[in-house]
């Protein structure tokens, strides 16, 4: 008798439907069309010759056989991922120097943890510097990969994420928002946040003064939290010590900044290729 082999893509669709409850939600998670999800489920049923589901309004309810197959599908997908990880762990080794600004380190925590588990033979070194300096290091060949804020002084790279900017003050205290507005910025010469804020204030006819400057948000935080200045942050920089100013504050709307991935010219090494793909996938989908 000819062996019947189940398609892992169809099993992934089956598990995703089980996790989300509807064809629509499963399609969104898998980046498929709804018709593709329905077609794969129908093909799986045809291959087995038994019904696996029934409609309950918009939701999908699995039959007893369908529920049993979902359990097997989870095990098969887990074993597939384990096999891929195990093979890649043995193949990928070497050294990798990654550069990130201090304020973006938190964005990559899960990425670096996953990379370390998946490729333990790779010696990863992470360097935190300004975006401008990191791009220079990549161009000089001293760094394998860098995630930076794209700006006039560090153009190029592959844009992998756009982050909206917003005004932030202390959660329990804030300065007067009358002109000149006291602002806290990064040190001059390497701050696209400052460039965007200055342009917005100029267009709105507002005046401001520099109340504090630092190399990172960590240095700005105490002054802003104390209510002595207004800072410009991304949504992911928001902490319990800060509060975002809404439109009623009278502050002008801010544009977004772009996060870019930089690497030296030429063919990347396998560790660089793998980490770049992880970063690209994580930052382009995380909300």
Secondary structure as UniProt FT lines:
FT   HELIX           8..20
FT   HELIX           23..30
FT   HELIX           34..48
FT   STRAND          53..56
FT   TURN            57..58
FT   STRAND          59..62
FT   HELIX           64..91
FT   STRAND          94..100
FT   HELIX           102..108
FT   HELIX           109..118
FT   TURN            120..121
FT   STRAND          122..128
FT   HELIX           131..139
FT   TURN            140..141
FT   STRAND          145..151
FT   TURN            152..153
FT   STRAND          158..170
FT   STRAND          181..186
FT   TURN            188..189
FT   HELIX           192..203
FT   TURN            204..205
FT   STRAND          208..214
FT   HELIX           217..225
FT   TURN            226..227
FT   STRAND          230..234
FT   HELIX           235..237
FT   TURN            240..241
FT   STRAND          242..244
FT   HELIX           247..249
FT   STRAND          256..262
FT   HELIX           270..285
//
